[in-house]
Amino acid sequence: MNKVELDPDSSPAAKFGSDLRSAREARGWTQEELAHAIGYSPTHVSAVETGRRPPTARLARELDKAFGFENFFVRKSRDLKSSTILEGFPEYVAHESRAVELRLFDLGIVPGLLQTMDYARAIAAGAARRGSITEDQAEERVTYLARRQANLRRESPPLIHAVLDESCIRRPVGGETTMAAQLDELAAFARMPNTVLQVAPFAMGEERAFDLPVNILTLPDRSLMSYAESAHQGHLERDSGAVPPMLTAYYQLQALALSQAESVALISQLREELP
């Protein structure tokens, strides 16, 4: 069986999974043996070990009982809950890193994969100043984003479609210098051979297909997966019957959005207004 390599620093769920794998291998147990000991399926154990499924409090208790630990995994699961990474997102990112095509829509702020680090730090710092997150959690967000961006700079990068609501490029973030650099980054993104960048103008009004950020992935086997989130919850959808309507809505959004040339022209116009 091929062992899935895991970067424990890529997400809180990945760190938990790495610790679980280390504990299991130190005992000489297979995933099947551990699963039997804790009353879960081997598939469930594998998903937790690879960071594709977050651990529940019950699972953490059963793990401590099986290994004879003093609340080791219980504490780890509590640390994971205190993370600002929304539930479902680490699993999405695991699939994102191997997707062959990404379709992104965002409003209010530039999508994370297209953000400069200064722009990302400004967003995270703003949340910390409001008391929504701690400074450590702000740094966690930025580090996590940098790892996501690095995963997409692979030898065979995916095709990335990005539709930005006009609010993304008009909302000032981090001051004029940071915003100018971000607009430059968007223009550079549009010039890449594997990207399509469009702006959904305010004039679209009620014809805009989505009111929340949406990500749609095409995986190597051509299956589809979507991820959408609100301020407090993320939702990963793998149902083959539920994702195609979202893809259709995305196509409708692209059809009504500005062309890439028009979008870059608007971005350049806004850039000229900055130093």
C-alpha positions in Angstrom: 0.0 0.0 0.0 1.3 3.4 -0.9 1.9 5.6 2.1 0.4 9.1 1.8 3.1 11.7 2.6 1.8 14.3 5.0 3.1 17.8 5.9 2.2 18.2 9.6 2.7 22.0 9.3 0.2 22.3 6.4 -2.9 22.4 8.7 -4.0 21.7 12.3 -5.8 18.6 11.0 -2.6 17.4 9.3 -0.6 17.8 12.5 -3.2 15.7 14.4 -3.0 13.1 11.7 0.8 13.1 11.7 0.8 12.6 15.5 -1.7 9.8 15.2 0.3 8.0 12.5 3.5 8.3 14.6 1.7 6.9 17.7 0.2 4.0 15.7 3.5 3.1 14.0 5.4 3.3 17.3 3.0 0.5 18.5 3.5 -1.5 15.4 -0.2 -1.3 14.6 -1.8 -1.3 11.2 -4.7 1.1 10.5 -7.0 -1.9 10.6 -5.8 -3.0 14.0 -6.2 0.6 15.4 -9.6 0.9 13.9 -10.7 -2.4 15.6 -9.3 -1.1 18.9 -11.3 2.1 18.9 -14.4 1.0 17.2 -14.0 2.9 13.9 -13.5 1.9 10.3 -10.0 1.7 8.8 -11.3 4.2 6.2 -12.1 6.7 9.0 -8.7 6.2 10.6 -7.0 6.7 7.2 -8.9 9.9 6.6 -8.0 11.3 10.0 -4.3 10.4 9.6 -4.1 12.1 6.2 -5.8 15.3 7.5 -8.8 14.8 5.2 -11.2 14.4 8.2 -11.0 16.3 11.4 -11.1 14.3 14.6 -14.1 14.4 16.9 -13.9 14.7 20.7 -15.2 11.1 20.9 -12.5 9.8 18.6 -9.8 11.6 20.6 -11.0 10.0 23.8 -11.0 6.5 22.2 -7.5 7.1 20.9 -6.2 8.1 24.3 -7.8 5.0 25.8 -6.4 2.7 23.1 -2.8 4.1 23.5 -3.0 4.5 27.3 -2.3 8.3 27.0 -3.3 10.9 29.5 -5.5 13.1 27.4 -2.9 13.6 24.7 -5.2 13.4 21.7 -8.0 15.1 23.6 -5.8 18.1 24.1 -4.7 17.9 20.4 -8.4 17.9 19.3 -9.1 20.9 21.5 -6.1 22.8 19.9 -7.5 22.0 16.5 -10.9 23.4 17.5 -9.3 26.6 18.5 -7.8 27.0 15.1 -9.3 29.6 12.7 -9.2 27.1 9.9 -12.9 26.3 9.2 -14.0 22.7 9.5 -14.0 21.0 6.1 -11.3 23.4 4.7 -8.2 21.2 5.4 -10.0 18.3 3.6 -10.7 20.7 0.7 -7.1 21.9 0.5 -5.9 18.3 0.3 -7.9 17.9 -2.9 -7.1 21.3 -4.1 -3.4 20.5 -4.2 -4.0 17.7 -6.7 -6.8 19.2 -8.8 -6.4 19.7 -12.5 -8.8 22.6 -12.7 -10.0 25.2 -10.2 -12.9 27.6 -10.5 -13.0 30.4 -7.9 -15.4 33.1 -7.1 -15.0 35.6 -4.3 -16.4 38.9 -3.2 -15.2 41.6 -0.9 -11.6 40.4 -0.9 -9.3 38.9 -3.5 -9.3 35.0 -3.4 -6.6 33.6 -1.1 -4.7 31.9 -3.9 -4.3 35.2 -5.7 -3.3 37.3 -2.7 0.1 38.8 -2.1 1.5 38.1 1.3 1.3 41.7 2.3 -2.4 41.7 1.3 -3.0 38.5 3.2 -1.2 39.8 6.3 -3.4 43.0 6.2 -6.6 40.9 6.1 -5.4 38.7 9.0 -4.1 41.7 11.0 -7.5 43.4 10.6 -9.2 40.4 12.1 -6.8 40.4 15.0 -7.3 44.1 15.7 -11.1 43.5 15.8 -10.5 40.7 18.4 -11.9 38.0 16.0 -8.7 36.1 16.2 -5.4 36.2 18.1 -2.1 37.4 16.6 -0.9 33.8 16.6 -4.0 32.7 14.7 -3.5 35.6 12.2 0.0 34.2 11.6 -1.5 30.7 11.2 -3.8 32.0 8.5 -1.0 33.6 6.5 1.3 30.6 6.8 -1.5 28.2 5.8 -2.2 30.4 2.7 1.5 30.5 1.7 1.5 26.7 1.8 -1.6 26.5 -0.4 -0.1 28.8 -2.9 3.1 26.8 -3.0 1.2 23.6 -3.6 -0.2 25.1 -6.9 3.3 26.0 -8.2 3.9 22.5 -9.1 5.4 21.1 -12.3 2.0 20.6 -14.0 -0.1 23.4 -12.5 -3.9 23.3 -12.7 -6.0 25.5 -14.9 -7.4 28.2 -12.7 -10.6 30.2 -13.5 -11.1 33.1 -11.2 -14.1 35.4 -11.2 -13.8 38.3 -8.8 -16.8 40.5 -7.8 -15.9 44.1 -8.5 -15.8 44.7 -4.8 -12.6 42.7 -4.6 -10.6 45.1 -6.6 -12.3 48.3 -5.3 -12.1 47.6 -1.6 -8.8 49.2 -0.3 -6.8 46.7 1.9 -3.5 47.4 3.7 -3.0 50.9 2.3 -2.2 52.2 -1.2 1.2 50.4 -1.5 -0.2 47.0 -0.6 -3.3 47.5 -2.8 -1.2 48.7 -5.8 1.0 45.5 -5.5 -2.1 43.4 -5.2 -3.6 44.9 -8.4 -0.2 44.3 -10.1 -0.3 40.7 -9.0 -3.8 40.2 -10.5 -2.6 41.6 -13.8 0.3 39.2 -13.7 -2.0 36.3 -12.8 -4.1 37.1 -15.9 -1.0 36.8 -18.1 -0.2 33.2 -17.0 -0.8 30.5 -19.6 -2.9 28.4 -17.2 -5.3 31.1 -15.9 -8.5 32.9 -16.7 -9.3 36.1 -14.8 -12.7 37.9 -15.0 -14.4 40.6 -13.0 -18.1 40.4 -12.2 -19.2 44.0 -12.4 -21.6 45.7 -10.0 -23.9 46.2 -13.0 -24.7 42.5 -13.0 -27.0 43.2 -10.1 -29.2 40.3 -9.2 -27.9 38.3 -12.2 -24.8 37.4 -10.3 -25.0 33.6 -9.6 -23.4 33.5 -6.2 -23.8 35.5 -3.0 -21.0 33.6 -1.1 -17.5 32.6 -2.1 -17.4 29.3 -4.0 -14.6 27.0 -5.1 -15.2 24.2 -7.6 -12.5 21.5 -8.3 -12.0 19.1 -11.1 -9.9 16.2 -9.9 -7.6 14.0 -12.0 -10.4 11.4 -12.5 -12.6 14.3 -13.8 -14.9 14.1 -10.8 -16.1 17.4 -9.3 -16.0 18.8 -5.8 -17.1 22.1 -4.4 -16.4 24.1 -1.3 -18.4 27.1 0.0 -18.3 29.0 3.2 -19.9 31.6 5.3 -18.2 33.6 8.1 -18.3 30.6 10.5 -18.8 27.4 8.6 -17.3 25.7 5.6 -19.1 23.0 3.5 -17.4 20.5 1.3 -19.7 18.9 -1.3 -18.7 15.7 -3.1 -22.2 14.6 -4.2 -22.1 14.0 -7.9 -25.7 15.2 -8.2 -25.2 18.4 -6.2 -22.0 19.9 -7.8 -23.0 20.0 -11.5 -25.7 22.7 -10.9 -23.0 24.8 -9.2 -20.8 24.3 -12.2 -23.7 25.4 -14.5 -24.2 28.5 -12.3 -20.4 29.2 -12.6 -20.6 29.1 -16.4 -23.5 31.5 -16.3 -21.5 33.8 -14.1 -18.5 33.7 -16.5 -20.8 34.4 -19.5 -22.1 37.6 -17.9 -18.8 38.8 -16.3 -16.4 41.1 -18.1 -14.0 39.4 -20.5 -10.4 38.9 -19.4 -9.3 41.8 -21.5 -12.0 44.1 -20.1 -11.2 42.9 -16.6 -7.5 43.6 -16.9 -8.3 47.0 -18.3 -10.5 47.8 -15.3 -7.8 46.6 -12.9 -5.2 48.7 -14.7 -7.4 51.7 -14.5 -7.7 51.3 -10.7 -4.0 50.7 -10.5 -3.3 54.0 -12.2 -5.1 55.8 -9.4 -2.6 54.5 -6.9 1.0 55.6 -6.4 
